[in-house]
Amino acid sequence: MKKVLRIGYVSAFLLALILSLFPMAPSTVDGAEKLVYVIPVEDTVESGLLAFINRSIEEAEDAGADLIIYKLHTPGGLVDAASDISKSFKSTSIPSVAFIDTRALSAGAYLALYADKIYMTPGATMGAAAVITGDGNAADKKSQSYWLQEMENAAESSGRDPLYAKAMADTEVDLPELGAPKGELLTLGPKEALEIEYSEGTVKNLDELLQTLGYEDAKVVNVEVSFAESVARFLTNPIVVSILLSVGSLGLVLELYSPGFGIPGFMGISALLLFFYGHLVAGLAGMETMILFILGVIFIVLEIFVPGGILGVLGLGAVITSFFLATGNIVQTGISLLVAMVVTVVAMVVLFTVFGKRIRLFDRIILRDSTNTEQGYVSNVSRIELVGQEGVTLTPLRPSGTAVIREERIDVVTEGSFIGSNKRVRIVKAEGPRIVVREIHTEDLTGGNE
C-alpha cells in the first residue's frame, strides 16, 4: 500500500508540473487603424499544429484583425491533421492570404488552397500532394480516393480549377504543358501558378506582400509558437507517441516487480503523463481522458488486493480507451499500442534471459534458492545400509507391501513378481523411499544375516 501511495504522490507532482506549462491566454493588440496577423505554418503538418492555429485565429478575431497571412513553409504532413486545420481556416470570417515562402508541398499545398489568395516568393514551389503511408509507400485506393476529393474541394472552395489540384495528387492526370506528364505529380513554381490562376502574384518578401495588398501602414502581429505548443507538437508526433507508450508500459511493468519505487516507475509515469499533456495542449483530448486513465490505473492496482479479475479487466479497458480518446486517431493509436506491446514483451524477455541473474529487481519473480544438500537440505533419506539385509514379508507383496527387516517394519516393493506373506526376502536395492526386495528360495539361504 505504501508503494501505491508513493506512485500516487509522484503522479500528482508530475501532473501539476506539466499543467503549469499550458500556454497562457494571449493578450490582444489594439490601437492600430489596420491590423494584420501573420501566422506561421512551418515544418511538418501534424496534430500538434492544430492547437497553435486555433489559438492564433482566435487571437486575431478577438483583436479585430483585418487580414490573416498564413506564412507557409512545410513539406506536408498528416492527412487527418491537415483536414482539421483546413476547417479552422474556413471557420473565420477574416480575409486570408497564403504566403508560400520557399515551399508548400503535399498537405501544405492543400492548406494553401483554402486561403482567399495565394502569393509566392521567387523559387517557391507548391504541389506534389500524393498521399503516402508512414513507411513511404503509396496509400490504399480508398485513402487515395478520399485525398483526391479533398484536394478538389480545397481548390473549389476558393474558386480555383480543381483539375490542377487533382494533378498534384494523381499521376494519372496528364499535364505535359506544366511539366507534369502522365506518371508524374504536378508541382507549380511561381510562373506556372500565376498562369493557371493558382497564385495572385509573386513577391520577394513579407514587406512587399503587405505593400501589394495595401497594408504597408498596418500594424503587423507576428504570432509565435509558445513553448508549450512546441512541446505539444513534438509529443503528438506519431513516432514520439509510440516511444512514449513503449517507455510507459515497460517502465510500469518493471516497477511492479521491483522493490520500493525507483527509476522504472518514474520513467513510466513521466512518459504517460507527457503523452496526455501533449494531446491536451494540442486540443485533441480533454481532462476526461486523463480522469479515465487514472481510474483505470486505480482499478488495476486494486486488483492486486482484491483478486477476481473483474477490476483488472475494467482497469485495462479504461486505460486503453483513454489512449484512443486522447488521440482521436484509431488506426495510428492502434499501431502505437501494438508497437508498445511488442517492445515491452521483447524487452522483458531479454531482461529475464540475459540479465535476470544480475538484476535485483527480478528477485521477486525469479526463485533463485535451491534446496540442495550443500545447504543442509535432504529431500529423502536413502537407506543404503539395508542393501543385502534379509527379513520376512509381513503382508503379501503385489508388488508392494510390508516386510520386517531387523525387527523394523519397512514398506518394500518387489522387482515385479508376487511374493506371499511369511516369505524370506533380501533387500537388493535402496533408492530414496523405494526399497526393492527379492524372495530367497531354500537353495539361496545364507543364514546368519538377520
C-alpha positions as CSV (number, residue, x, y, z in Angstrom):
1,M,0.0,0.0,0.0
2,K,2.9,2.4,0.8
3,K,4.3,1.8,-2.7
4,V,0.9,2.6,-4.3
5,L,0.8,5.9,-2.3
6,R,4.3,6.8,-3.4
7,I,3.3,6.2,-7.0
8,G,0.2,8.4,-6.5
9,Y,2.3,11.2,-5.0
10,V,4.8,11.1,-7.9
11,S,2.0,11.1,-10.4
12,A,0.3,14.1,-8.8
13,F,3.5,16.0,-8.7
14,L,4.3,15.4,-12.3
15,L,0.8,16.2,-13.4
16,A,0.9,19.6,-11.6
17,L,4.3,20.3,-13.2
18,I,3.2,19.7,-16.7
19,L,-0.1,21.5,-16.3
20,S,1.9,24.6,-15.3
21,L,3.3,24.5,-18.8
22,F,0.0,25.1,-20.5
23,P,0.1,28.3,-22.7
24,M,-1.5,31.3,-21.1
25,A,-4.2,33.2,-22.9
26,P,-2.6,35.8,-25.3
27,S,-3.1,39.5,-24.9
28,T,-4.9,41.3,-27.6
29,V,-3.4,44.1,-29.8
30,D,-5.3,47.3,-30.4
31,G,-4.8,50.9,-31.3
32,A,-3.9,50.4,-35.0
33,E,-6.1,51.5,-37.9
34,K,-5.4,48.3,-39.8
35,L,-4.3,45.1,-38.2
36,V,-2.6,42.1,-39.9
37,Y,-1.9,38.8,-38.2
38,V,0.9,36.7,-39.6
39,I,0.6,33.0,-38.6
40,P,3.5,30.7,-39.5
41,V,2.6,27.2,-40.8
42,E,6.0,25.6,-40.7
43,D,7.6,22.2,-40.6
44,T,5.5,19.0,-40.6
45,V,1.7,19.4,-40.6
46,E,0.6,17.2,-37.6
47,S,-2.0,17.2,-34.9
48,G,0.0,19.4,-32.6
49,L,-0.1,22.3,-35.1
50,L,-3.9,22.5,-34.8
51,A,-3.8,24.0,-31.2
52,F,-1.5,26.8,-32.4
53,I,-3.6,27.6,-35.5
54,N,-6.8,27.7,-33.4
55,R,-5.2,29.9,-30.7
56,S,-3.8,32.3,-33.4
57,I,-7.0,32.6,-35.3
58,E,-8.9,33.2,-32.0
59,E,-6.4,35.9,-31.0
60,A,-6.8,37.6,-34.4
61,E,-10.6,37.6,-34.1
62,D,-10.5,39.0,-30.6
63,A,-8.2,41.7,-31.7
64,G,-10.4,42.6,-34.7
65,A,-7.7,41.8,-37.3
66,D,-8.4,43.0,-40.9
67,L,-6.3,40.3,-42.5
68,I,-4.6,37.0,-41.7
69,I,-1.5,35.9,-43.6
70,Y,-0.6,32.2,-43.3
71,K,3.2,32.0,-43.9
72,L,3.7,28.5,-45.3
73,H,7.0,26.7,-45.3
74,T,6.2,23.0,-45.0
75,P,7.0,19.7,-46.7
76,G,3.5,18.4,-45.8
77,G,2.3,16.0,-43.2
78,L,-0.7,14.0,-41.9
79,V,-4.0,14.0,-43.8
80,D,-6.2,14.0,-40.7
81,A,-4.3,16.9,-39.2
82,A,-4.4,18.9,-42.5
83,S,-8.2,18.2,-42.7
84,D,-8.8,19.6,-39.2
85,I,-6.6,22.6,-39.8
86,S,-8.5,23.4,-43.0
87,K,-11.7,23.6,-41.0
88,S,-10.1,26.2,-38.8
89,F,-9.1,28.2,-41.9
90,K,-12.7,28.1,-43.1
91,S,-14.2,28.9,-39.7
92,T,-13.1,32.5,-39.6
93,S,-14.6,35.4,-41.5
94,I,-11.3,37.3,-41.6
95,P,-9.9,37.5,-45.2
96,S,-6.8,35.3,-45.6
97,V,-3.7,35.1,-47.7
98,A,-1.4,32.1,-48.1
99,F,2.1,33.3,-48.4
100,I,4.3,30.5,-49.7
101,D,7.8,31.1,-48.5
102,T,10.0,28.5,-50.2
103,R,7.6,25.6,-50.3
104,A,4.1,24.3,-49.6
105,L,4.1,20.6,-50.6
106,S,1.5,17.9,-50.0
107,A,-0.6,18.9,-47.0
108,G,0.9,22.4,-47.3
109,A,-0.5,22.9,-50.8
110,Y,-3.8,21.6,-49.6
111,L,-3.9,24.2,-46.8
112,A,-2.8,27.0,-49.2
113,L,-5.8,26.3,-51.4
114,Y,-8.2,27.2,-48.5
115,A,-6.8,30.8,-48.4
116,D,-8.7,33.5,-50.2
117,K,-5.5,34.5,-52.1
118,I,-2.1,32.9,-52.7
119,Y,1.2,34.6,-53.2
120,M,4.6,33.0,-53.7
121,T,8.2,34.1,-53.4
122,P,10.6,33.6,-56.4
123,G,11.8,30.0,-56.4
124,A,8.9,28.8,-54.2
125,T,7.1,25.6,-55.0
126,M,3.6,24.2,-54.5
127,G,2.2,20.8,-55.1
128,A,3.4,17.1,-55.0
129,A,0.5,16.1,-52.8
130,A,0.3,12.4,-53.2
131,V,-0.9,10.6,-50.0
132,I,1.5,8.0,-48.7
133,T,1.7,5.8,-45.7
134,G,4.1,6.2,-42.7
135,D,6.7,3.9,-44.4
136,G,6.8,5.9,-47.6
137,N,4.6,3.6,-49.7
138,A,1.5,4.6,-51.7
139,A,-1.6,4.6,-49.6
140,D,-4.5,2.2,-50.4
141,K,-7.1,3.1,-53.1
142,K,-9.7,4.2,-50.5
143,S,-7.3,6.7,-48.9
144,Q,-6.2,8.0,-52.3
145,S,-9.7,8.5,-53.4
146,Y,-10.6,10.4,-50.3
147,W,-7.5,12.6,-50.6
148,L,-8.2,13.4,-54.3
149,Q,-11.7,14.6,-53.4
150,E,-10.3,16.7,-50.6
151,M,-7.8,18.4,-52.9
152,E,-10.6,19.1,-55.4
153,N,-12.8,20.5,-52.7
154,A,-9.9,22.7,-51.4
155,A,-9.5,24.2,-54.9
156,E,-13.2,24.8,-55.4
157,S,-13.5,26.5,-52.0
158,S,-11.5,29.4,-53.3
159,G,-12.8,29.4,-56.9
160,R,-9.8,27.6,-58.5
161,D,-9.8,25.0,-61.2
162,P,-9.9,21.6,-59.4
163,L,-8.1,19.8,-62.3
164,Y,-4.7,21.2,-61.2
165,A,-5.3,20.3,-57.5
166,K,-6.1,16.8,-58.6
167,A,-2.9,16.6,-60.7
168,M,-0.9,17.4,-57.6
169,A,-2.1,14.2,-56.1
170,D,-2.9,11.9,-59.0
171,T,-0.2,10.7,-61.5
172,E,-2.9,9.7,-64.0
173,V,-3.7,13.3,-64.8
174,D,-1.7,14.4,-68.0
175,L,-0.5,18.0,-68.0
176,P,2.8,18.0,-70.0
177,E,2.5,21.8,-70.6
178,L,3.1,22.3,-66.9
179,G,5.9,19.8,-66.7
180,A,3.7,17.0,-65.3
181,P,3.0,14.4,-67.9
182,K,1.1,11.3,-67.1
183,G,3.0,9.4,-64.4
184,E,4.3,12.4,-62.5
185,L,2.8,14.7,-59.9
186,L,2.2,18.4,-60.6
187,T,4.5,20.8,-58.8
188,L,4.0,24.5,-59.5
189,G,6.5,27.3,-59.5
190,P,5.6,31.0,-59.2
191,K,5.2,31.4,-63.0
192,E,3.1,28.3,-63.6
193,A,0.9,29.1,-60.6
194,L,0.2,32.6,-61.9
195,E,-0.6,31.3,-65.4
196,I,-3.3,28.9,-64.1
197,E,-4.6,31.4,-61.5
198,Y,-3.4,29.4,-58.6
199,S,-1.4,32.4,-57.4
200,E,-2.3,36.1,-57.4
201,G,1.3,37.2,-57.7
202,T,5.0,36.8,-56.8
203,V,6.6,38.9,-54.1
204,K,10.1,39.0,-52.7
205,N,9.2,39.1,-49.0
206,L,6.5,39.8,-46.5
207,D,7.0,43.6,-46.7
208,E,6.4,43.6,-50.5
209,L,3.3,41.4,-49.9
210,L,1.9,43.9,-47.4
211,Q,2.6,46.7,-49.9
212,T,0.9,44.8,-52.7
213,L,-2.1,44.2,-50.6
214,G,-2.3,47.8,-49.4
215,Y,-1.4,47.1,-45.8
216,E,2.0,48.7,-45.8
217,D,1.0,51.0,-42.9
218,A,-0.9,48.3,-41.0
219,K,0.0,47.1,-37.6
220,V,1.6,43.6,-38.1
221,V,1.5,41.0,-35.4
222,N,3.8,38.0,-35.9
223,V,2.3,35.2,-33.9
224,E,4.9,32.9,-32.3
225,V,4.6,29.4,-31.2
226,S,4.7,29.2,-27.4
227,F,7.0,26.8,-25.6
228,A,4.0,24.6,-24.5
229,E,2.8,24.4,-28.1
230,S,6.2,23.5,-29.4
231,V,6.4,20.7,-26.8
232,A,2.9,19.6,-27.8
233,R,3.8,19.4,-31.5
234,F,6.8,17.2,-30.6
235,L,4.9,15.0,-28.3
236,T,2.0,14.3,-30.7
237,N,4.3,13.2,-33.5
238,P,3.3,9.5,-34.3
239,I,6.8,8.3,-33.8
240,V,7.2,10.0,-30.4
241,V,3.7,8.7,-29.3
242,S,4.9,5.1,-30.0
243,I,8.1,5.8,-27.9
244,L,6.2,7.3,-25.0
245,L,3.7,4.4,-24.8
246,S,6.6,1.9,-25.1
247,V,8.5,3.6,-22.3
248,G,5.4,4.0,-20.2
249,S,4.3,0.4,-20.4
250,L,7.8,-1.1,-19.9
251,G,8.5,1.2,-17.0
252,L,5.4,0.3,-15.1
253,V,5.7,-3.4,-15.8
254,L,9.3,-3.3,-14.4
255,E,8.2,-1.2,-11.4
256,L,5.6,-3.8,-10.4
257,Y,8.4,-6.3,-9.8
258,S,11.0,-4.1,-8.3
259,P,11.3,-3.3,-4.6
260,G,10.2,0.2,-3.5
261,F,9.6,3.0,-6.0
262,G,12.5,3.6,-8.4
263,I,13.6,4.7,-11.8
264,P,11.4,2.4,-13.9
265,G,8.2,3.6,-12.2
266,F,9.3,7.3,-12.5
267,M,10.1,6.9,-16.2
268,G,6.8,5.0,-16.9
269,I,4.6,7.6,-15.2
270,S,6.5,10.5,-16.8
271,A,6.2,9.1,-20.3
272,L,2.4,8.5,-20.0
273,L,1.8,12.0,-18.4
274,L,3.8,13.5,-21.3
275,F,1.6,11.6,-23.7
276,F,-1.5,13.1,-22.2
277,Y,0.0,16.5,-21.8
278,G,0.9,16.8,-25.5
279,H,-2.6,15.8,-26.6
280,L,-4.2,18.1,-24.0
281,V,-2.3,21.1,-25.2
282,A,-2.9,20.2,-28.9
283,G,-6.6,20.3,-28.2
284,L,-7.0,16.6,-29.1
285,A,-8.0,15.5,-25.6
286,G,-9.9,16.8,-22.6
287,M,-9.4,16.2,-18.9
288,E,-11.9,13.4,-19.1
289,T,-9.3,11.3,-20.8
290,M,-6.9,11.8,-18.0
291,I,-9.5,11.0,-15.4
292,L,-10.4,7.8,-17.3
293,F,-6.7,6.8,-17.4
294,I,-6.3,7.5,-13.6
295,L,-9.4,5.4,-12.8
296,G,-8.1,2.6,-15.0
297,V,-4.8,2.6,-13.1
298,I,-6.6,2.6,-9.7
299,F,-8.6,-0.4,-10.8
300,I,-5.5,-2.3,-11.9
301,V,-3.8,-1.5,-8.5
302,L,-6.9,-2.6,-6.6
303,E,-6.8,-6.0,-8.5
304,I,-3.6,-6.7,-6.5
305,F,-5.6,-6.5,-3.2
306,V,-9.0,-7.7,-4.4
307,P,-8.3,-10.8,-6.7
308,G,-11.0,-11.9,-9.1
309,G,-10.1,-10.4,-12.4
310,I,-13.0,-8.1,-12.9
311,L,-11.3,-4.9,-11.6
312,G,-8.2,-5.7,-13.6
313,V,-10.1,-6.2,-16.9
314,L,-12.1,-2.9,-16.3
315,G,-8.9,-1.1,-15.4
316,L,-7.1,-2.3,-18.5
317,G,-10.1,-1.4,-20.7
318,A,-10.2,2.1,-19.2
319,V,-6.5,2.7,-19.8
320,I,-6.6,1.6,-23.4
321,T,-9.8,3.5,-24.1
322,S,-8.2,6.7,-22.7
323,F,-5.4,6.4,-25.2
324,F,-7.8,6.2,-28.1
325,L,-9.9,9.1,-26.9
326,A,-6.7,11.2,-26.4
327,T,-5.5,10.9,-29.9
328,G,-8.8,10.6,-31.8
329,N,-7.0,8.5,-34.5
330,I,-8.0,4.9,-34.0
331,V,-5.6,3.5,-36.6
332,Q,-2.5,5.4,-35.5
333,T,-3.2,4.8,-31.8
334,G,-3.7,1.1,-32.5
335,I,-0.3,0.9,-34.3
336,S,1.4,2.8,-31.5
337,L,-0.1,0.5,-28.8
338,L,0.9,-2.6,-30.8
339,V,4.5,-1.3,-31.1
340,A,4.5,-0.6,-27.3
341,M,3.3,-4.1,-26.6
342,V,5.9,-5.7,-28.8
343,V,8.7,-3.5,-27.3
344,T,7.6,-4.4,-23.8
345,V,7.4,-8.1,-24.4
346,V,10.8,-8.3,-26.2
347,A,12.5,-6.1,-23.6
348,M,11.1,-8.2,-20.7
349,V,12.3,-11.4,-22.4
350,V,15.8,-10.0,-23.0
351,L,16.0,-8.8,-19.4
352,F,14.8,-12.1,-18.0
353,T,17.1,-14.3,-20.1
354,V,20.2,-12.2,-20.3
355,F,20.3,-10.0,-17.2
356,G,17.9,-11.9,-14.9
357,K,20.6,-13.3,-12.7
358,R,22.3,-9.9,-12.3
359,I,19.4,-7.5,-11.7
360,R,18.0,-7.4,-8.2
361,L,14.5,-6.3,-9.3
362,F,13.8,-9.8,-10.7
363,D,14.3,-11.4,-7.3
364,R,10.6,-11.0,-6.6
365,I,9.6,-13.1,-9.6
366,I,12.5,-15.5,-10.1
367,L,13.1,-18.2,-7.5
368,R,16.9,-18.3,-7.0
369,D,17.0,-20.5,-3.9
370,S,17.6,-24.3,-4.2
371,T,17.2,-26.9,-1.6
372,N,20.4,-28.8,-2.2
373,T,22.5,-31.0,0.2
374,E,25.3,-28.4,0.3
375,Q,22.9,-26.1,2.2
376,G,21.7,-28.9,4.5
377,Y,18.5,-29.8,2.7
378,V,17.7,-33.5,2.4
379,S,14.6,-34.5,0.4
380,N,14.5,-38.2,1.2
381,V,16.8,-40.4,3.3
382,S,18.3,-43.3,1.2
383,R,18.5,-46.5,3.3
384,I,21.6,-47.8,1.6
385,E,22.8,-49.6,4.7
386,L,19.8,-52.0,4.3
387,V,21.1,-53.4,1.0
388,G,21.9,-57.1,1.5
389,Q,19.8,-57.4,4.7
390,E,17.3,-60.2,4.9
391,G,13.8,-60.4,6.5
392,V,10.3,-61.8,6.3
393,T,7.3,-60.4,4.5
394,L,4.6,-59.3,6.8
395,T,2.0,-58.9,4.1
396,P,1.7,-60.2,0.5
397,L,3.7,-58.1,-1.9
398,R,1.6,-57.3,-5.0
399,P,4.2,-56.0,-5.7
400,S,4.4,-53.6,-2.7
401,G,3.7,-54.4,0.9
402,T,5.4,-54.6,4.3
403,A,8.4,-56.7,5.5
404,V,10.1,-57.0,8.8
405,I,13.9,-56.3,8.5
406,R,16.0,-56.4,11.6
407,E,12.8,-56.1,13.7
408,E,11.8,-52.9,11.7
409,R,8.6,-52.7,9.7
410,I,9.6,-51.3,6.3
411,D,7.5,-50.6,3.2
412,V,9.0,-52.6,0.3
413,V,8.4,-53.4,-3.3
414,T,9.3,-56.4,-5.4
415,E,11.1,-56.4,-8.7
416,G,7.7,-57.1,-10.3
417,S,6.8,-60.6,-9.2
418,F,4.3,-61.6,-6.5
419,I,5.6,-62.7,-3.1
420,G,3.4,-64.1,-0.4
421,S,3.4,-63.4,3.3
422,N,5.9,-65.1,5.7
423,K,8.4,-65.4,2.9
424,R,12.1,-64.7,3.4
425,V,13.3,-61.8,1.3
426,R,16.6,-60.0,0.7
427,I,16.9,-56.2,0.0
428,V,18.7,-55.8,-3.3
429,K,18.3,-52.0,-3.9
430,A,17.5,-48.8,-1.9
431,E,16.7,-45.6,-3.8
432,G,15.3,-43.0,-1.5
433,P,12.0,-44.2,-0.2
434,R,11.9,-47.1,-2.7
435,I,13.3,-50.4,-1.2
436,V,13.4,-53.3,-3.6
437,V,13.3,-56.9,-2.3
438,R,13.8,-60.3,-3.8
439,E,12.4,-63.6,-2.5
440,I,15.0,-66.0,-1.0
441,H,14.4,-69.6,-2.1
442,T,15.6,-72.5,0.1
443,E,18.7,-73.0,-2.0
444,D,19.6,-69.3,-1.7
445,L,19.6,-69.2,2.1
446,T,22.8,-67.8,3.5
447,G,21.8,-67.8,7.2
448,G,23.0,-65.6,9.9
449,N,22.5,-62.3,8.2
450,E,19.4,-61.3,10.1
